[in-house]
Amino acid sequence: MYKEQITQFIDSHKEEMIKDICTLCCINSERMTPSEGKPYGEGPAAALEAAIEMAKGYGFAVRNYDNYVMTADLNAGEKQLDILAHLDVVPAGEGWQVTAPFEPVVKDGRLYGRGTADDKGPAVAGLYAMRAVKELGLPIKKNVRLILGTDEECGSSDIAEYYKVEKEAPMTFSPDAEFPVINTEKGRLPGKFSASFEPSEAMPRLVSLNAGIKVNVVPGKAKAVVAGLSVEEMEKTAKAVQEETGISFTFEKAEDGIRITAQGAGAHASTPQEGKNALTGLVAYIIRLPLAPCPQLEAMKSLAELFPHGDTCGKALGIDMEDEISGALTLAFDLLEVKADSLEGVFDCRSPLCANEDNALKVAKKRMADKGLILHADAMGEPHHVAGDSLFVKTLLKAYEEYTGLEGSCQSTGGGTYVHHLKNGVAFGAAMPGTDNRMHGADEFAVVDELLTSAKIFAQVIVDLCS
């Protein structure tokens, strides 16, 4: 119902919609130094102010929540649906070729620029869905609220502030992922661990090891320093390990020995199988070297046993499991620092719905303790799931199918979205299946037609849920 009117409205406002997205994408809204009244700095506050003026201009009732979040309400009716998006962006980074990060441009049907896909483009699609319903005069009884936050990329403290004041709507979707619907998000098993041991001066020995940049990034590079061996000896072992692991090794002289650099391929920790973990490759290499026996070396062997290279499902740790709804557990060993008398590491574990403290956390703690490693975790992060047969999810899928001609289905993710802690929240759009928007990378883009289709779908959902 109303598909023809909705389609005509959105298509006729295409250029205006692109212009509004560009207005927001011209603003560098990465998190900056806080100042009075601007909790995330100048950029996010400027983006919020621009969105407020935009929504006011289209006749919506607007509120600014202390520069954490802004809202725009369709009407004064009973609360029914929230559309939750964000205006902050990740840093621009390097390597942009099509355009400068904050100079959005349309080329070959794509809108390029930081934030075009994540998440300013989808946010404006939500705004235009509300415009379509409002200006077409479609019969809506209950309220739709567009919520635009400014800290999604750095922990979502903005939304925590918002929900101190407001209650969540009966239904919420966030257009900050992809279609059809992501209704399941895995939980977390915290992976910080440590070990202490007696230092040894016996030669040859491992002097130090450092690997990883962030807990949620599979390291593409890792480094160590070894003393007491020649480069020739080390290269011989490296050749064999490279053949087994796919990790390459280079060597250079350092003040305290030979510095080893292991090179693999990075990946997001939620999909560790897509990378080549340089950290686990380096550990596999270190324990193959003819080093003098010592407690530190035994600890390294324990790491190799518990987190063997290529094990991205926690099998060696005794926690590999999966279920039909949320899929398999994933584990990525992402951070490690080794000194003469201690080590500290962190793994990133995304746990399916079937995981709990008895079959995952306690098992991992015991297996690590048996190897002399202390896992500093007392509780697990809860997974998130909204029933796929609920009226809400079925309504979203119906609108998606109606406007795309594609079959709708429920999806699971190892990542966490804006709605992870909302009782009835799902991720819905705005990228179509198979589209790689280069989110967080250089030359991020949104497909213009996909943004238009998203706005149409969102408008239909508003009508179907709020009439």
Secondary structure by P-SEA (a helix, b strand, c coil): caaaaaaaaaaaaaaaaaaaaaaaaacccccccccccccccaaaaaaaaaaaaaaaaaccccccccccbbbbbcccccccccbbbbcccccccccccccccccccccccccccccccccaaaaaaaaaaaaaaaaacccccbbbbbbbbccccccaaaaaaaaaccccccbbbbcccccccccbbbbbcccccbbbbbbbccccccccccccccccccccbbbbccccccaaaaaaaaaaaaaaccbbbbbbbccccbbbbbbbbbcccccccccccaaaaaaaaaaaccccccaaaaaaaaaaaacccccccccccccccccccccbbbbbbcbbbbccccccbbbbbbbcccccccccaaaaaaaaaaacccccccbbbbbbbcccccaaaaaaaaaaaaaccbbbbbbbbccccccccccbbbbccccccccccccccccccccaaaaaaaaaaaaaaaaaccc
